[in-house]
Amino acid sequence: MYDFFISTCADDTVTRETINCVQAIKNYKFYWISAHGGGPCRPKNVGMTQFLLEDDALYFISIDRDIIFTQKHIDYLVEDLRSSDGMTIFGGCYVIKDGSRLACSDKADNSEIQLDGRMEEVMWMSTGFLGVSRKLVQLIVDELKLPLLTKGVLAASAYPFFEDRAYEDPNLGWLWLSEDYEFSRKARSVGANVLLDTRIWLEHLGKMKWTVKEMLLRQLDRRAYEGNFNKQAKNNDG
């Protein structure tokens, strides 16, 4: 039996930097699938469906095509998965490509995320570095009665775990959920938790490489600028 199943399925090809990270993983026996094309949803659905139907690993790990991680990050994620009851999505911290904020959603209670090494509950997790149990994936299929979809005779079958869609939140109104946020919504609807492990700080490749530390420094610079601006405006008004 494999320790876990890794999916780097995406709409575009996986970067060499991310491939190098996967190939550097040690101390585990894992199965790795990498597929792309057909939009952002279909490759991810194919990967998770193959995990559920064709493999026997207990845990599924999704890694985006342009995420840089280390062995320690994998160790933390596996530790999280093994210590839980199987009803939690776990994810790591990384920023969106403009470096302005974390890729995951806000906390469930709308308070500020503290990047202090503890777990933070968020509403929805991005799939850039995400871990989930076989138990939860199977429960989503069973409880939500997801159909097994096909696209032509030669295409791989897939459950619609990931869907880019409109959703009417009872508190926030109508939202447009990305495919990864929609997976978290499905998981929450069957009783799962969504936790951000703030020990895990990842790098995200774009036109430049963004880190969580650089995001925090930018936010501090912006707050200092806004503070100075507000102070000067008050002095001018006086």
ZAMISE-783203 format. One line per field, with one value per residue (C-alpha): residue number from 0; residue in three letters; x, y negated, z. Coordinates in steps of 0.5 Angstrom, whole numbers. Last residue first. Example, Ala and Ser with C-alpha at 12.3 -4.5 7.8 and 13.67 -1.06 7.14 Angstrom:
<titis>
num	c(1_0)
residuo	c(SER_ALA)
px	c(27_25)
py	c(2_9)
pz	c(14_16)
</titis>
This chain:
<titis>
num	c(237_236_235_234_233_232_231_230_229_228_227_226_225_224_223_222_221_220_219_218_217_216_215_214_213_212_211_210_209_208_207_206_205_204_203_202_201_200_199_198_197_196_195_194_193_192_191_190_189_188_187_186_185_184_183_182_181_180_179_178_177_176_175_174_173_172_171_170_169_168_167_166_165_164_163_162_161_160_159_158_157_156_155_154_153_152_151_150_149_148_147_146_145_144_143_142_141_140_139_138_137_136_135_134_133_132_131_130_129_128_127_126_125_124_123_122_121_120_119_118_117_116_115_114_113_112_111_110_109_108_107_106_105_104_103_102_101_100_99_98_97_96_95_94_93_92_91_90_89_88_87_86_85_84_83_82_81_80_79_78_77_76_75_74_73_72_71_70_69_68_67_66_65_64_63_62_61_60_59_58_57_56_55_54_53_52_51_50_49_48_47_46_45_44_43_42_41_40_39_38_37_36_35_34_33_32_31_30_29_28_27_26_25_24_23_22_21_20_19_18_17_16_15_14_13_12_11_10_9_8_7_6_5_4_3_2_1_0)
residuo	c(GLY_ASP_ASN_ASN_LYS_ALA_GLN_LYS_ASN_PHE_ASN_GLY_GLU_TYR_ALA_ARG_ARG_ASP_LEU_GLN_ARG_LEU_LEU_MET_GLU_LYS_VAL_THR_TRP_LYS_MET_LYS_GLY_LEU_HIS_GLU_LEU_TRP_ILE_ARG_THR_ASP_LEU_LEU_VAL_ASN_ALA_GLY_VAL_SER_ARG_ALA_LYS_ARG_SER_PHE_GLU_TYR_ASP_GLU_SER_LEU_TRP_LEU_TRP_GLY_LEU_ASN_PRO_ASP_GLU_TYR_ALA_ARG_ASP_GLU_PHE_PHE_PRO_TYR_ALA_SER_ALA_ALA_LEU_VAL_GLY_LYS_THR_LEU_LEU_PRO_LEU_LYS_LEU_GLU_ASP_VAL_ILE_LEU_GLN_VAL_LEU_LYS_ARG_SER_VAL_GLY_LEU_PHE_GLY_THR_SER_MET_TRP_MET_VAL_GLU_GLU_MET_ARG_GLY_ASP_LEU_GLN_ILE_GLU_SER_ASN_ASP_ALA_LYS_ASP_SER_CYS_ALA_LEU_ARG_SER_GLY_ASP_LYS_ILE_VAL_TYR_CYS_GLY_GLY_PHE_ILE_THR_MET_GLY_ASP_SER_SER_ARG_LEU_ASP_GLU_VAL_LEU_TYR_ASP_ILE_HIS_LYS_GLN_THR_PHE_ILE_ILE_ASP_ARG_ASP_ILE_SER_ILE_PHE_TYR_LEU_ALA_ASP_ASP_GLU_LEU_LEU_PHE_GLN_THR_MET_GLY_VAL_ASN_LYS_PRO_ARG_CYS_PRO_GLY_GLY_GLY_HIS_ALA_SER_ILE_TRP_TYR_PHE_LYS_TYR_ASN_LYS_ILE_ALA_GLN_VAL_CYS_ASN_ILE_THR_GLU_ARG_THR_VAL_THR_ASP_ASP_ALA_CYS_THR_SER_ILE_PHE_PHE_ASP_TYR_MET)
px	c(-11_-13_-6_-4_-10_-7_0_-2_-7_-1_4_-1_-3_5_6_0_3_10_7_3_9_13_8_7_15_15_9_14_13_18_17_13_10_12_9_14_11_10_8_8_1_-3_-9_-15_-22_-27_-31_-39_-42_-43_-36_-33_-37_-35_-28_-29_-32_-26_-22_-26_-26_-33_-37_-41_-48_-50_-45_-49_-53_-48_-51_-46_-44_-39_-32_-33_-28_-31_-34_-33_-28_-28_-22_-23_-22_-30_-32_-32_-34_-38_-38_-44_-44_-49_-47_-47_-43_-38_-37_-36_-31_-27_-27_-25_-20_-17_-15_-8_-7_-2_-4_-11_-14_-18_-24_-28_-21_-20_-13_-8_-2_5_4_2_-4_-10_-14_-22_-27_-30_-29_-22_-21_-20_-14_-9_-6_-5_-2_4_1_1_-3_1_2_1_-1_-7_-11_-18_-21_-26_-20_-20_-14_-7_-5_-7_-3_3_3_2_8_13_11_13_19_21_21_16_16_9_8_4_-1_0_-6_-4_-9_-9_-10_-7_-11_-11_-15_-22_-21_-14_-16_-22_-18_-13_-19_-22_-16_-15_-22_-23_-17_-19_-18_-11_-6_-4_1_0_4_4_7_12_15_22_24_21_26_22_16_21_24_17_15_22_21_14_8_4_-2_-9_-7_-6_0_-3_0_-2_0_3_2_0)
py	c(-142_-138_-138_-135_-130_-128_-127_-122_-119_-118_-116_-110_-108_-108_-104_-99_-98_-97_-92_-89_-88_-85_-80_-78_-77_-72_-68_-67_-70_-67_-72_-72_-67_-61_-60_-59_-55_-56_-50_-52_-55_-49_-52_-47_-46_-42_-36_-35_-33_-40_-42_-37_-40_-47_-45_-42_-49_-53_-49_-50_-57_-60_-65_-68_-70_-72_-72_-69_-64_-63_-62_-59_-60_-55_-53_-45_-41_-34_-32_-25_-23_-18_-18_-20_-14_-13_-20_-25_-21_-23_-19_-22_-25_-22_-28_-23_-18_-22_-26_-21_-17_-23_-24_-17_-17_-23_-30_-34_-40_-44_-48_-46_-52_-52_-54_-57_-57_-54_-56_-51_-53_-56_-63_-65_-69_-69_-75_-75_-73_-67_-62_-65_-68_-64_-60_-63_-68_-75_-81_-77_-78_-71_-69_-67_-60_-57_-50_-46_-41_-38_-35_-29_-23_-23_-27_-25_-21_-27_-33_-28_-27_-35_-36_-31_-34_-41_-38_-35_-42_-46_-50_-51_-52_-46_-46_-40_-36_-30_-24_-20_-13_-10_-4_-6_-5_-8_-14_-16_-16_-20_-25_-26_-26_-31_-35_-34_-36_-43_-47_-47_-41_-40_-37_-30_-29_-22_-20_-14_-14_-10_-15_-17_-22_-27_-30_-28_-32_-38_-37_-36_-43_-47_-43_-47_-42_-43_-47_-46_-42_-35_-35_-29_-26_-19_-17_-12_-7_0)
pz	c(23_16_14_21_20_12_15_20_15_10_15_17_10_8_15_13_6_8_13_8_3_9_10_3_2_8_5_-1_-8_-14_-20_-26_-23_-18_-11_-5_1_8_12_20_19_18_15_17_13_17_14_16_9_7_9_4_-2_0_0_-7_-9_-6_-11_-17_-16_-13_-16_-10_-9_-2_4_10_6_1_-6_-11_-18_-21_-22_-21_-17_-14_-21_-21_-27_-32_-37_-44_-50_-51_-50_-44_-38_-32_-25_-22_-15_-10_-5_1_-3_-7_-1_4_-1_-1_6_8_3_7_5_4_0_-3_-9_-8_-5_2_3_10_14_21_23_26_29_27_28_21_25_20_21_24_19_23_18_17_10_4_2_-3_2_0_-4_-8_-15_-16_-10_-4_0_6_7_7_11_9_15_17_17_24_24_27_20_16_20_20_13_12_16_13_6_8_12_5_2_-3_-9_-12_-20_-22_-16_-11_-9_-4_-3_3_5_-1_-5_-12_-18_-16_-11_-13_-20_-18_-15_-21_-26_-22_-22_-30_-31_-27_-29_-37_-41_-41_-36_-32_-27_-23_-17_-13_-6_-2_3_7_1_-3_-8_-14_-12_-11_-18_-21_-18_-21_-27_-28_-29_-36_-36_-34_-28_-25_-20_-16_-11_-8_0_4_-2_0)
</titis>
